[in-house]
Structures are given as C-alpha cells and as structure tokens.
Amino acid sequence: MDPIALALALALETLDVPARWRGYLVTRLIHPVLHPVAIIYKAASPLARPGGYTRGLAVLAVGLAVGLAPALLAVLAKPHLGILGSLLEGYLLKLAFGVAHIIYPCSRSNDLRWVAQQFVRRDLSTASDGHVRSACLEAAAESLVDSYISPLMWYAFLGLPGAWLQRAVNTLDGLVGFPYFGRAGAPAAYLDTALNYIPARLAALCIIAVAGWWSPEVLSHRRRVVSRNAGWPIAALASALGVVLEKSGSYAVGVGGLPTLFDVARGLSIISKAAAVFILLTSPALLPPLS
C-alpha cells in the first residue's frame, strides 16, 4: 500500500463534487464508458444468462481478468515510474471507491425518485415519496460498505489489486446476482458476501460512532434484510435517524415513520461523516508512517 497514492485518492474523493464540474466528476478524467467498472460490466455481460455454476465461474473469471488487469499492470510498472507510479496508483484507487456519486445526487436533485432509481434494483415508479426517500438512504448505507469501506480495506490488505478485486466482484454481483440467473449468479454473490462481511460491520460501527447512540432493538432488525451484509448499515442508519427504512413487501427496519426530506439530508450527512470516521479510525493501518 502506498500512502501517497491513498492520500491522492482521498483528495480526489473530496473534490468529487459534480456541481463544480458541469456534471462530470473531476476524478473521471476519462469518459464514463471507459471507466473500468463499465468495461468489467460490458465484458461479462455476454455471458450473463441463466445457468449453472460453470457459467457463473466463467462470468467471474472474465470480470476478474478485465478488472484486475489495469491494477496488476500499474503494480508492475510502478517501480519504473517513480512518483508518477504513486500518482497512477492513486488515480486507479479513486476509480475503485467513493460515496460522492450517491450523496450529491440524492442531496441536490429536484427529482429524487429518478435519482434513487439509479441506485436500487426495485421499481420506484409507483412508490410513495416516503419509500423513495427510504430507497435513497438504503442505497447510501449500502454504498458506504461496497463502494467505500470495502475497497479501501482490501487496498490496505492487498494493495491496488485488492481494491479492484472487490470492485470487480461487486460489479459482477450487480450483473448476475439475481434469482433469475439461478446458480450462475452464485459464485459472484458468495464471493461478494465474503469480501464485504467485515466492511459491513465496520460501516455500522462508523454510523453509530457518528450518531453517538444506537438502539439494540433496531440493530436487531438487520436480520429482516435478506442480505446478511446490507442489513448492518441499513439498521444502523435507521437507528441513528429514528425512522423506518422499508422495502415494500420485503422488509421494514427501524421504529417510527418513513423518512422525511430532512431525514434524507441528515442521513446523507451521517454517511459522509461515517466515511471520514472510517479513515480516522483506521489511519494507522491505511496510512503507515513514511520511512
């Protein structure tokens, strides 16, 4: 792990404010269709059909090969590039994580229904305003895990390939991790669950640390969510806000009413601060002293 690369990536995340860049995130610097996540998705999509474990392993193999290639090439080239190697690693790391992509649209958009639909798998066209606001907060809580804490944690353990291992697997789970695909979705889904197991619990702790209190009753509601990982940050955020986060027909987490627009603003602020808390709490591991 490179402290200079990590510092650059975190600085770019701080600058990741779409409103300042005419809708384009400053950290893209490349067209969105050339983003590694988009390339992983496009490369594996032709194989994304219902099937058995063999097809699922093929999807995983193709996605990982495409997703890890830039990271591995950067690692091999780094000794020959000097400081440019650290800058390249920092940029590629930033492409693997971030919460700004959901916090700013949800906090600034006049069409929250359209924004929330971009981040959740369920149809929100007929959902109530309260359920739309809930979907936005649920997506932000889950993104804290799989789009921020998890890639950074695996970067600390395995370097840049670790961050892109997590990002590729999470992308593939989003591609084939549905009942429709049968066993073909199992390899990506199981590996995604394993990689995000610890980060999900860390995310809940960070949310609780920001809120300053938590409800044991509400935190136990995490078991109502099918995903054994997503339930942790969702329950922690519901507890912090004193609201119900509900996916109609599936689960209701928390005590009280559905979130208001004020609750959405508070919730997004908590997620943003929880991301900062994670960096502060883990800085000894993430930012080792320079020798």
Buried (B, 14 or more C-beta within 10 A) or exposed (E): BBBBBBBBBBEBBEEBEBEEEEEEBBBBEEEEEEBBBBBBBEBBBEBBEBBEEEBBBBBBEBBBBBBBBBBBEBBEEBEEEEEEBBBBBBBBBBBBBBBBBBBBBBBEEEEBBEBBBEBBEEEBEEBEEBBBBBBBBBBBBBBBBBBBBBBBBBBBEBBBBBBBBBBBBBBBBBBBBBEEBBBBBBBBBBBBBEBBBBBBBBBBBBBBBBBEEBBEEBBEBBEBBEBEBBBBBBBBBBBBBBBBBBBEEEBBBBBEEBBBEEBBEBBBEBBBBBBEBBBEBBEEEBBEEEE
